């Protein structure tokens, strides 16, 4: 018997016909060309199906299931090369901001390529070192470093602390002296420059929690020079994430250069200038400045200001991994209603939180296009939250069982994933050429309660 009863079962053919009628009513959408794929993603269609490098994504889902994160090693290396090309031959160091994606194999790619790491916790320092990084190649950022984290970093030989307050300056000084260490530091300066990005990922305005105010920076450096256990090595600035215009970046840069001049007049000499990261990627057709052009221009302006003896440091994250990754998900239910059509996937806000958190846009494309007229869908997950959505008002030709690719998912996807609704986290795969590596197993149900204890 139909769960709603015999009467409902008899009505079902009429309701099904009504659903089909609604589908027909919403289909005067024209046939679309090949779906738009983000610039720099390495995604392409071959033999009727979506590929990353030389690997069929449809085959990966058959092999590893879904949801599934897949990353391109070559796309990551190409993105890194753009930074080094723009910075060379000026002395520099690229620190990968590992909060964007801290999977061990991703960290290994960058460690083997000569990257340092921008870390924001003791756990990130441990992960970076587990992947082959050296502590002296890491910078420790973040507004709330704990005593345990400071001690951990000092014991490991951290390359630099990016200090964000006078209280933190005192704390690091005290711990360094107690442990018989000298802590290399730079001060993170808040230049009060609007990066023009989402307010949740803006970090350079006076209302943000980050850094020391530009007007207070010289006095803070003088204070640091009087404290024991510290070695002042540089200055740091970061104005936000997903920057798509160069002007805010250069405005902040000039304000930092002004401070370097002012500090020199005070007898405080610096070895490096760290201008952070934040360069955007193509999510929805954005055209951010190229890393090559941005850093070539920065080097030119550095030399024009007579600051060529300072090394340049940077901390890119999203721009190295964002478009190198894709989240693959299978359509579980096609649910047309009187007001809206829903594609319900097996991926959800716990797998890719950015749309729910930031109202972020990700291109969603079929792995194997059907060549049919598309419908207008809201693409959602199965989590019991109305905010569990992955894309709104998308034109897709999709049936139950089809696999969709959520693009530009390499940054702040798996690194922000959770087990909400007791949902095991996805598996991860790294591809290079036609080689496939499973780099994280799909969690099992029994891993959901690992480390928990029943009370007896």
LUMPADO-7772 format. One line per field, with one value per residue (C-alpha): residue in one letter; x, y, z. Coordinates in Angstrom, 2 decimals, decimal comma. Last residue first. Example, Ala and Ser with C-alpha at 12.3 -4.5 7.8 and 13.67 -1.06 7.14 Angstrom:
% residues 2
code: c(S:A)
xx: c(13,67:12,30)
yy: c(-1,06:-4,50)
zz: c(7,14:7,80)
This chain:
% residues 456
code: c(X:X:X:X:X:X:X:X:X:X:X:X:X:X:X:X:X:X:X:X:X:X:X:X:X:X:X:X:X:X:X:X:X:X:X:X:X:X:X:X:X:X:X:X:X:X:X:X:X:X:X:X:X:X:X:X:X:X:X:X:X:X:X:X:X:X:X:X:X:X:X:X:X:X:X:X:X:X:X:X:X:X:X:X:X:X:X:X:X:X:X:X:X:X:X:X:X:X:X:X:X:X:X:X:X:X:X:X:X:X:X:X:X:X:X:X:X:X:X:X:X:X:X:X:X:X:X:X:X:X:X:X:X:X:X:X:X:X:X:X:X:X:X:X:X:X:X:X:X:X:X:X:X:X:X:X:X:X:X:X:X:X:X:X:X:X:X:X:X:X:X:X:X:X:X:X:X:X:X:X:X:X:X:X:X:X:X:X:X:X:X:X:X:X:X:X:X:X:X:X:X:X:X:X:X:X:X:X:X:X:X:X:X:X:X:X:X:X:X:X:X:X:X:X:X:X:X:X:X:X:X:X:X:X:X:X:X:X:X:X:X:X:X:X:X:X:X:X:X:X:X:X:X:X:X:X:X:X:X:X:X:X:X:X:X:X:X:X:X:X:X:X:X:X:X:X:X:X:X:X:X:X:X:X:X:X:X:X:X:X:X:X:X:X:X:X:X:X:X:X:X:X:X:X:X:X:X:X:X:X:X:X:X:X:X:X:X:X:X:X:X:X:X:X:X:X:X:X:X:X:X:X:X:X:X:X:X:X:X:X:X:X:X:X:X:X:X:X:X:X:X:X:X:X:X:X:X:X:X:X:X:X:X:X:X:X:X:X:X:X:X:X:X:X:X:X:X:X:X:X:X:X:X:X:X:X:X:X:X:X:X:X:X:X:X:X:X:X:X:X:X:X:X:X:X:X:X:X:X:X:X:X:X:X:X:X:X:X:X:X:X:X:X:X:X:X:X:X:X:X:X:X:X:X:X:X:X:X:X:X:X:X:X:X:X:X:X:X:X:X:X:X:X:X:X:X)
xx: c(28,02:28,45:28,97:32,27:33,31:36,74:35,37:31,65:31,41:34,22:31,78:29,62:32,49:34,46:35,37:39,08:41,40:44,19:42,97:45,48:44,66:47,20:46,05:47,85:47,92:44,81:44,22:41,17:39,20:36,47:33,49:32,70:30,34:26,91:25,82:23,36:26,42:29,68:31,60:33,33:35,30:38,63:36,71:35,28:37,13:39,24:39,16:35,47:35,73:33,15:30,23:30,14:26,86:26,31:23,03:21,18:17,88:17,65:19,31:19,02:20,19:19,35:20,22:17,87:19,76:22,93:24,32:21,49:21,12:19,72:16,32:18,02:17,43:20,39:19,44:21,22:19,97:20,15:17,29:16,23:15,17:14,76:17,07:16,24:18,06:21,64:22,18:25,49:27,72:29,41:26,62:27,57:27,23:29,12:29,65:28,14:28,55:25,63:28,41:27,62:25,04:26,81:30,27:29,45:30,49:30,23:28,16:26,04:25,06:26,19:23,82:21,88:18,28:17,35:14,42:11,87:9,99:6,50:4,06:6,64:9,15:11,31:14,13:15,66:19,09:21,20:24,80:27,60:31,10:32,97:35,63:39,12:41,94:39,79:40,18:43,68:46,31:44,05:42,22:45,39:47,98:50,29:52,95:56,50:58,68:62,31:63,41:66,54:64,45:62,84:63,85:60,23:60,59:62,04:58,94:56,72:58,36:58,15:54,45:53,82:55,46:53,44:50,04:50,88:51,99:49,19:46,67:44,18:40,69:38,25:35,04:32,90:30,93:33,52:36,69:39,36:40,29:43,62:43,48:47,16:49,37:51,59:54,55:57,46:60,79:64,10:63,02:65,02:63,90:66,03:63,03:63,57:63,53:60,19:58,69:59,93:58,49:55,24:54,94:55,57:52,65:50,36:51,52:50,69:47,22:46,40:47,97:45,69:42,63:43,39:44,02:40,36:38,98:39,94:38,42:39,86:40,72:43,04:46,25:49,28:52,56:55,76:59,18:61,99:61,69:63,52:61,80:62,88:62,96:60,70:61,97:61,88:58,27:57,29:58,89:57,07:53,76:54,43:55,03:51,84:49,33:48,00:47,84:45,68:47,11:45,83:42,54:39,22:37,59:35,97:39,11:38,97:41,57:40,02:37,10:36,02:32,67:32,00:32,09:34,67:35,48:38,95:38,16:41,38:41,75:45,50:45,37:49,01:50,20:53,36:56,34:58,05:60,99:60,79:64,08:64,08:65,09:61,73:60,64:62,07:60,09:56,92:57,09:57,85:55,06:52,60:53,71:53,27:49,92:48,72:50,04:47,89:48,06:51,51:52,52:54,89:57,85:59,90:58,76:61,53:59,55:59,92:58,78:55,75:54,67:55,18:53,05:50,37:50,26:50,05:47,14:47,24:44,13:44,36:45,82:49,06:52,02:54,47:56,01:59,32:61,19:58,66:59,78:57,17:56,97:53,23:53,39:55,08:52,16:49,65:51,40:51,53:47,86:46,97:48,87:46,69:46,65:49,28:50,80:53,01:56,30:56,38:59,27:57,31:57,61:55,94:53,19:52,27:52,67:50,14:47,63:48,47:47,88:44,49:44,69:42,66:42,00:43,28:46,66:47,57:50,51:53,56:55,43:58,88:60,71:64,03:63,40:64,16:61,34:58,11:55,74:57,02:56,96:53,32:52,23:54,12:51,90:48,78:50,40:51,36:47,80:46,34:48,84:47,92:44,26:41,85:38,77:36,30:33,68:30,10:29,90:31,34:35,00:35,14:31,91:32,41:35,94:34,69:32,27:35,12:37,07:40,80:43,19:43,43:40,00:37,45:33,74:31,96:30,91:34,18:36,06:34,67:37,09:38,05:41,55:40,02:41,92:38,85:35,65:33,66:30,60:28,32:28,55:25,74:22,30:19,00:16,48:14,31:10,62:10,83:8,85:5,43:6,61:7,89:4,61:2,72:4,93:4,21:0,47:0,64:2,29:-0,47:-3,13:-1,34:-1,03:-4,73:-5,39:-2,44:-3,73:-7,03:-5,32:-3,22:-0,39:2,23:1,15:0,00)
yy: c(3,80:6,97:6,39:7,65:9,69:9,49:8,03:8,77:9,66:7,24:4,33:5,70:5,58:8,55:8,54:7,95:10,88:11,16:8,65:9,16:9,12:9,32:10,37:13,69:14,48:13,73:14,12:12,46:13,29:11,31:13,08:13,65:11,28:12,82:12,78:15,63:17,89:16,00:19,10:20,58:23,84:22,48:20,32:23,37:26,53:26,39:23,60:24,04:26,20:24,02:21,98:19,04:17,24:13,49:12,13:9,51:11,38:13,45:16,68:19,27:22,34:26,02:27,19:29,33:28,92:26,94:24,91:25,13:24,02:27,26:25,63:23,26:19,51:18,46:16,74:19,20:21,83:22,89:25,28:24,39:26,00:23,32:22,51:21,47:18,18:17,52:15,19:16,59:14,06:15,72:18,27:21,77:23,80:27,11:28,18:31,33:32,25:33,22:33,56:30,86:28,71:29,02:28,50:25,39:22,66:19,19:20,19:22,39:19,36:16,74:13,83:16,15:17,38:19,15:21,36:23,00:26,07:27,45:24,60:21,99:19,90:17,55:15,71:13,49:11,93:13,85:12,77:15,01:15,89:18,69:20,31:21,56:23,42:26,54:27,36:25,93:28,59:31,66:30,61:30,58:33,23:34,44:36,82:37,80:40,40:40,76:44,28:45,69:47,06:49,67:52,72:53,69:52,97:49,57:48,63:50,03:47,78:44,75:45,41:45,80:42,44:41,05:42,05:41,29:37,71:37,09:37,98:40,64:39,33:38,69:37,52:35,26:33,63:31,84:33,05:33,58:36,30:37,44:37,41:37,22:38,97:41,94:40,74:43,19:41,67:42,51:45,45:48,29:50,25:53,39:55,70:57,08:53,49:53,02:55,97:54,63:51,17:52,85:54,65:51,34:49,85:52,68:52,16:48,44:49,15:51,35:48,78:46,03:48,28:49,20:45,66:44,67:41,14:40,47:37,15:37,49:40,37:43,28:41,53:43,44:42,34:44,09:42,53:41,06:42,39:39,99:39,46:37,91:41,18:44,14:47,61:47,10:45,94:49,28:51,19:48,91:49,63:53,38:53,13:51,07:53,17:55,19:52,07:50,30:46,99:43,80:42,00:42,37:44,33:47,73:49,58:47,80:45,34:41,92:41,52:37,89:38,20:41,59:40,05:41,84:45,43:45,28:48,34:49,82:50,66:49,86:47,22:46,45:42,97:43,35:41,18:38,85:36,50:35,05:34,65:31,64:30,94:29,35:31,99:34,73:33,51:33,12:36,68:38,25:36,26:37,46:41,09:41,17:39,41:42,17:44,80:43,30:41,42:39,81:37,91:35,43:34,45:31,45:29,13:27,14:24,09:25,01:28,58:27,35:24,93:27,55:30,05:27,40:26,39:30,03:30,56:32,54:34,70:37,14:34,83:34,50:32,16:32,31:29,02:28,28:27,99:25,33:23,03:21,49:17,78:17,04:16,23:19,61:21,38:19,35:20,19:23,89:23,77:22,19:24,87:27,45:30,18:29,00:30,66:28,05:28,01:26,88:25,06:22,96:19,88:21,83:22,95:19,45:18,09:20,60:19,28:15,70:16,57:18,19:21,72:23,60:27,33:27,36:26,52:30,04:29,01:31,08:32,44:33,80:36,55:37,98:39,84:37,70:36,75:37,98:37,79:34,42:33,09:34,07:32,71:29,48:28,89:28,93:26,52:24,20:24,14:23,52:20,71:18,96:18,90:18,27:16,02:16,17:13,41:13,29:10,67:7,25:6,27:4,18:5,10:8,72:8,67:7,25:10,15:12,56:11,26:11,86:13,52:16,87:17,12:15,64:16,16:13,74:13,53:12,14:15,09:18,03:20,30:21,28:22,67:25,25:28,30:30,06:28,64:26,28:27,57:24,75:23,71:25,51:25,79:24,69:27,44:27,55:27,08:24,30:25,58:24,61:21,17:20,43:21,72:19,31:16,42:17,30:17,42:14,05:12,66:14,15:12,56:9,19:9,51:10,02:6,30:5,97:8,86:7,09:3,78:5,29:7,84:5,09:3,54:0,00)
zz: c(32,34:30,31:26,60:25,22:22,18:20,54:17,30:17,13:13,43:12,56:12,98:10,19:7,74:6,44:2,77:2,46:1,89:-0,70:-3,30:-6,09:-9,82:-12,63:-16,12:-15,96:-12,27:-10,24:-6,50:-4,93:-1,80:0,00:1,52:5,19:6,98:7,64:11,26:10,54:10,64:10,07:8,97:5,94:6,24:4,92:2,46:0,75:1,70:-1,47:-4,06:-4,83:-7,95:-9,70:-8,39:-10,81:-11,27:-11,53:-12,88:-10,82:-10,88:-14,03:-15,06:-17,81:-15,96:-15,79:-12,29:-10,18:-6,91:-6,24:-3,35:-0,81:2,78:4,22:4,61:7,03:7,44:5,29:2,01:-0,30:-2,69:-6,34:-7,12:-10,61:-13,91:-16,55:-19,43:-23,00:-23,62:-24,73:-21,78:-20,56:-18,72:-15,75:-15,67:-14,55:-11,37:-11,29:-7,70:-6,19:-2,54:-0,32:2,28:4,83:3,00:-0,36:1,23:3,32:0,85:2,44:5,50:3,25:1,22:-1,25:-2,02:-4,28:-4,28:-7,50:-6,63:-8,94:-7,76:-7,32:-8,04:-7,14:-9,11:-7,04:-8,80:-6,13:-5,51:-8,04:-7,58:-6,39:-7,55:-5,80:-7,98:-7,19:-8,93:-9,21:-5,53:-4,95:-5,62:-5,84:-2,67:-0,58:-1,28:1,52:0,20:1,11:-0,59:0,46:1,38:-0,25:-3,13:-0,91:-2,94:-3,60:-7,32:-6,44:-4,44:-7,17:-9,77:-7,49:-6,91:-10,64:-11,33:-8,44:-9,74:-13,37:-12,68:-10,17:-12,87:-11,92:-11,14:-13,99:-12,37:-14,59:-11,80:-9,67:-11,38:-8,73:-6,26:-4,86:-1,07:-0,22:2,30:1,57:3,64:3,57:4,59:6,26:8,38:9,90:12,92:13,30:13,67:10,16:8,93:10,67:8,78:5,45:6,20:7,25:3,93:2,14:4,10:2,99:-0,59:-0,37:1,01:-1,97:-4,30:-3,00:-3,10:-6,76:-8,04:-8,33:-7,89:-4,27:-3,15:0,38:2,64:3,43:4,51:5,78:7,39:8,44:8,89:10,96:14,50:16,83:20,15:23,46:25,32:24,70:23,80:20,02:20,31:21,87:19,02:16,57:18,31:18,18:14,43:13,92:15,83:12,87:10,69:13,26:14,49:12,92:12,51:14,32:11,51:12,08:10,97:7,62:6,30:6,96:4,54:4,37:6,17:4,56:1,06:-1,11:-2,04:-0,49:1,63:2,99:6,70:6,62:9,41:10,14:11,02:13,04:12,17:14,58:15,01:18,55:20,43:22,75:26,35:27,10:29,63:27,41:24,39:26,47:27,82:24,45:22,80:25,46:25,29:21,50:21,85:24,17:21,77:19,01:15,68:15,58:12,45:14,09:11,92:10,77:13,57:15,27:16,44:20,12:19,39:17,45:20,18:22,89:20,96:20,37:24,05:25,13:22,74:19,51:19,20:16,28:13,64:11,68:12,20:9,30:8,19:6,43:9,74:10,75:7,95:5,66:4,86:5,00:8,74:9,22:7,57:9,60:12,90:12,05:11,05:14,38:16,24:14,57:11,91:9,43:6,37:4,73:2,82:-0,74:-2,42:-4,93:-2,69:0,11:-2,27:-3,45:0,08:1,40:-1,15:-0,10:3,55:3,06:4,46:1,87:2,16:5,76:4,20:3,26:1,01:1,90:-1,13:-0,32:-2,15:-3,27:-6,57:-9,63:-9,78:-8,16:-11,14:-12,33:-8,76:-8,41:-11,80:-11,04:-8,01:-10,19:-12,65:-9,78:-8,46:-11,92:-12,44:-9,18:-10,14:-7,27:-6,92:-4,04:-3,99:-2,83:-4,17:-4,96:-5,35:-8,53:-10,28:-9,17:-10,59:-13,88:-14,31:-13,56:-16,54:-16,00:-18,43:-16,61:-15,05:-17,44:-18,06:-20,37:-24,01:-25,39:-23,89:-21,92:-20,10:-16,55:-15,96:-13,62:-14,89:-16,23:-14,76:-17,00:-18,84:-19,94:-23,62:-25,41:-23,91:-25,39:-24,89:-21,81:-22,64:-20,09:-17,14:-18,44:-19,50:-16,01:-14,59:-16,85:-15,70:-12,08:-12,82:-14,56:-11,47:-9,35:-11,55:-11,47:-7,63:-6,91:-6,57:-4,20:-2,12:-1,65:-0,81:1,98:2,30:2,63:-0,70:0,00)
